[in-house]
Amino acid sequence: MCFDILTPVIALKLRIRDLREDHDLTQKAIADYLMCDQSLYSKYERGERPLPLEAAVKLADYYKVTLDYLVGRENK
């Protein structure tokens, strides 16, 4: 049961990092887009802080993916 809860968190931190790197963007550039500090965004990517829903929606729109993709519920 705990594994089911952790899976979306693990998927989210990996996906937001991979999407950023695939687009050749820095953490600072994405942090600026989200209007937060680079250090806070880094914590989102490492899974040390939960990514707020509003930020997840902004990232999904930015990368043109679904929220389901960000949390690992779909792979396309």
N, C-alpha and C positions, 0 to 999 in steps of 0.2 A: 504494500500500500504506500509506503513512504517513497518507493521508487517512482510510482506514478506521479507523485507531487513534485519530485525533483526533476523529472524528465523535461518539462517545459522550461524550467529555469536554466538547465544545462543547454538545451537547444537554443534558447534565446541568447545567451551570452556568446555561444559559438556563432550563431547566425549573424548577429549584429557586427561582430568582429570580421567575419568572412565577407559580408557585404561591403563593409567599409574598405577592407583591403582589396577586394575585387574591383572597386571603383577608384583605387589609388588615392584614397582620402586619408588625411591624418585624423587622429582623435580630436585635435584642436578644431579642425574644420567642422566636424560633426557636432562637437560641443557648442561651437558658435551658432550652428543651425538650430540646436535645441535650446540655445540661450542658457547654457550652464558652464561651469568650469570644466576644463579638460580633466582635472583630477577626479571630478565626480563622474564624468563619462567613462573614464578608465575603470572606475569601480563597477559601473554597469556591465562593462565588457568582461570583467573578472568575476562577476556574480556576487560581488561583495555588498552591493546595494540593489534593491529591487528597482527595475525600470518602471517609472510611472506610466500608467495607461496612456496619458496624453502624449508622452514622449514616444511610446511604442507606435501609436497611431501616426505621429509625424514621421517616424522612420519608415514605417510601412509605405506611406504616401511618397516619401522621398525616393525610396528604392523601387517603388512600383511593385510591391509584394503585398500579400495579405498578412493579417495578424496571425492567422493559422500557420502560415509559413514561418513567421518569426518564432513561434513557440513550438515548432516541430510537428504540428498536426497534419501538415501536408508538405510535399517535397517539390512542388513545381512553382 
